[in-house]
Structure formats: structure tokens, C-alpha cells
Amino acid sequence: MNHDLPEDIRALQSEMRTLATGPLAGSAIERDRDAVFWAEGWRAAAEAGVLRLPVATGVGGRGLGLLATIVAMETLGRHCDDLGLLFAINAHLWAGVIPIERFGTEAQRATWLPGLLDGSLIAGHGATEPEAGSDIFGLRTTARRDGDGWILDGVKSFVANGPVADVFVVYATTDPSKGELGVAAFIVPKDAPGLVVTDPLDKAGLRSAPSGGLRLERCRVDAEALLGREGDGAACFQCSMEWERGAILAMHVGRMERQLQEAIAFVRRRTQFGRPIGSFQSVANRIVDMKLRLDTSRPLVRRIGELKDAGRQAMLEAAVAKLHVSEAAVQSSLDAVQVMGSRGYLREGVVERDLRDALGARIYSGTNEMQRVMIARLLGLPSSLPTRRAAAGDSASGGPGAEA
Ligand SMILES: Cc1cc2nc3c(=O)[nH]c(=O)nc-3n(C[C@H](O)[C@H](O)[C@H](O)COP(=O)(O)OP(=O)(O)OC[C@H]3O[C@@H](n4cnc5c(N)ncnc54)[C@H](O)[C@@H]3O)c2cc1C
């Protein structure tokens, strides 16, 4: 498929391969074991311009668009061992940088984008709460006006980059009676009075991407912290999810390609019963299935890039891609572990980590069950979920698919 890509995107692929096999080379086994964020890798990626890829040139980005960024993430996922680092980069981009670029005022962009784009600042995304996960617009964090600022109260959980982030995009309701229309987004610096970042969570996978919680206890932010207008929170969240669901999965596509190549090499090399194990049909079938999953996943994520770059909505395509690619990544990792036998089960074998990393993809950016709910709704089927919208009607987000 790469020969279908324009010349500039193929050049970017080769740039990303050089980054991944140079400054980002090496094993992530120890960082995974110790759950350590790779600050040096972050800086190397930032210096190589990865954090600026999809952002408009007018605000300091490279203006390469989403398809190019997706292909870049595929390439990094193929060649860089640390999927945690790539996840942290994606969380920063889609849940921090893009909302500020798209919904921010000129002053907000001027304040935050330079640091977020050169990597000196890291962004986190506070939407999920202990009692509001899939039902994201049932969130309980409140925001009320206080003079010329705002007071935020609530708890956020599972914030990717939380323990290392400098700034958060936090979602809160200014008026619970308005449902989704009462949600607003705020830019909250980590040193805002009343903000407590809680300890890193001990996750199964993506362990080098630290996640934590936020406690907002009478947390005071300036009037300029409001991102967009009051009531724009749902639209901001949807925008970030639409981009994220496609692009964050691209790294798993790259990883599936690596697994396939390594699994082929392994089953050709490993002999049992005097023959390469790849000659046994049930082993070969797993390899064939890995190839099928890779070849059906790649076009789905790239299609989102093409649609967004053409200025079109991709809510349905993003949900389909998220669902298919995350399931494919888990199954591909399982197959890779299985064909490698006991070697695949060892930490040093890498594919067991791929499996743990891939499991998260079925949950983050909205669980796969919720992607199915969303796809069914976007296909026009009636929904059994209670609406979170106010009587006035749909939000400015332009339709269904609010689930986190
Ligand atoms: C690696 C990782 C990173 C994350 N990063 C962030 C982040 O940066 N910021 C952030 O805000 N959140 C983040 N999250 C949280 C994530 O968005 C939530 O975990 C997710 O939305 C699900 O919420 P929950 O965990 O509370 O599960 P629940 O909503 O409690 O769901 C539990 C189970 O019930 C199912 N379920 C619930 N409702 C329905 C329904 N109506 N129909 C069918 N099934 C249903 C779910 O699919 C799931 O299987 C992250 C999660 C992970 C794993």
C-alpha cells in the first residue's frame, strides 16, 4: 500500500524510521518493568518534530495533516519498541494539542502551543471520572463562576500522562440540568491552586505511559482557562475523540506489521518433528490470519486521515477503525505469542508486552462495546441509552456518538 502514498508522506515515513532506529532505538523492557516514562525519548521525538506533525503551520506546526501523521505513527509503531512512549505522544496530541488548536482563542494558543509543540510541556486529558466512564457526559465535576474566574470541583481518573503532565484539558459541567450542553472544557495548569495530581496507576500495559488521577478541590482557574465557550465541552471532546480514535490506533497497525514479520521469521527458523513449524497448517493459519488483520486494519485508519484532511466528518469511520484495529491488535498479539510458544510468553520475547499494550486499546478512547453502540446509532438504529442532551436537542457536536 505504501506505493499509493504521495512522495512527501513516503519521505516522512523514512524520516520516522530514522528516528525510531536512531534516537528511539533500544529495548523498552526495563521501562515497562519499572513503569518509567522515557523523558529522553519524549525529547528526541519532540526535537524530530513529531509533536508538530498535524498542527497548522500558522500556529507553529508542520501542517502535514492527519493522513501523514497516521502513517508516521504506523512507522513509529513498527520500529520503536516503546509503545508506551508513543501512546503518551498520542494522548498529548489528540487530547491536549488538537483541542487547544481547534477551540482555543488566539491568546490560549499563544500561551500553550509553543511549549506543547516543542515538547517542553506535556498535556493530559481529564474526562473520565470514577462514576463516569462510558457514560462520559454523566460527569460530576462542576465548574462555577467566581468573580472573573472559575472554581472546579471533582475527581478525574485514568488521566494519561497525568503524573508527568504540565497542563490538563479538564471537562466539567457548568449546569448539570443542561446535560451534554452544560459541559465545558478548561485548560488547567498543573500548579493551579486546588489541583492535586494523584499517584501513578499500576497498569497491565502501556506501562511507560504513566496514568494518574486528578483531584480538583475548589481549584481556581482564570477566566481565560475556559476552552471555547460554555457548552462547547461536548464538541471539544468529540473533536478530540474523532482524531484520536483513528490516529492512536495507527501505532498498533505498525506493531502488527512487526509481529507478522517476526512471526514469519520465527516459524521458518524453528523446527520440530524435523520440519519448520511454519509447515504445520495450524501454525500457518495463524500467520495468514495475522496478515488478514493487518491488511484490513491499515486502510481503515488511513481512511480517517483522508476524510479529516478533506475537511469531512469521520465519526463513523473512526468508531469502525477503533473497534476493528484494537481487536485485531489483541488477536495478532495472541497469535504471535502462540506461534512462538514458550518464547512468546517470556518478557524478553516482546510479544507478551504487545499483548498487554494492545489490551488497553479495547478500553481507551471509548470501550469497544461503546463503539458498537455508536456505530449502530450512526447507522440509524434506535438506541436504548438514556439521552444526556437537554430538551433543546443535539449539541453543537453535530450528532450522536458522545460515548468516551
Ligand atoms: C490505557 C488507558 C488510557 C486512558 N486514558 C484516559 C485519559 O487520558 N483521559 C480520560 O479521561 N480517560 C482515559 N481512560 C479511561 C477510559 O476512557 C475509560 O476507561 C473508558 O471510557 C471506560 O470507562 P470505565 O473504565 O469507567 O468502564 P465502564 O464505563 O464502567 O464500563 C465497564 C464495562 O461495561 C461496558 N459498558 C458500559 N456501558 C455500556 C453500555 N451502555 N453498553 C454496553 N456495554 C457497556 C463497557 O464497555 C465495559 O466493558 C483511559 C483508559 C485506559 C485503559
The ligand as an ORCA input file, in Angstrom:
! r2SCAN-3c Opt
* xyz 0 1
  C      -4.760      2.913     28.807
  C      -5.907      3.830     29.114
  C      -5.741      5.195     28.980
  C      -6.795      6.071     29.280
  N      -6.576      7.412     29.180
  C      -7.554      8.270     29.551
  C      -7.310      9.687     29.548
  O      -6.227     10.152     29.178
  N      -8.298     10.512     29.964
  C      -9.504     10.038     30.361
  O     -10.359     10.849     30.703
  N      -9.778      8.702     30.385
  C      -8.817      7.820     29.993
  N      -9.045      6.457     30.051
  C     -10.312      5.970     30.577
  C     -11.221      5.398     29.514
  O     -11.717      6.420     28.683
  C     -12.354      4.652     30.270
  O     -11.734      3.561     30.940
  C     -13.418      4.151     29.337
  O     -14.160      5.218     28.803
  C     -14.374      3.177     30.055
  O     -14.803      3.666     31.274
  P     -14.721      2.746     32.563
  O     -13.333      2.218     32.652
  O     -15.246      3.530     33.705
  O     -15.662      1.496     32.284
  P     -17.249      1.431     32.418
  O     -17.892      2.554     31.682
  O     -17.616      1.249     33.845
  O     -17.551      0.091     31.637
  C     -17.288     -1.205     32.173
  C     -17.729     -2.223     31.135
  O     -19.139     -2.055     30.852
  C     -19.340     -1.827     29.479
  N     -20.463     -0.906     29.278
  C     -20.748      0.230     29.956
  N     -21.848      0.803     29.474
  C     -22.269      0.031     28.438
  C     -23.361      0.088     27.532
  N     -24.248      1.075     27.542
  N     -23.458     -0.881     26.601
  C     -22.559     -1.898     26.547
  N     -21.520     -2.011     27.388
  C     -21.377     -1.057     28.314
  C     -18.041     -1.222     28.986
  O     -17.888     -1.392     27.598
  C     -17.022     -2.024     29.789
  O     -16.788     -3.257     29.181
  C      -8.029      5.564     29.709
  C      -8.205      4.169     29.832
  C      -7.163      3.309     29.529
  C      -7.357      1.830     29.663
*
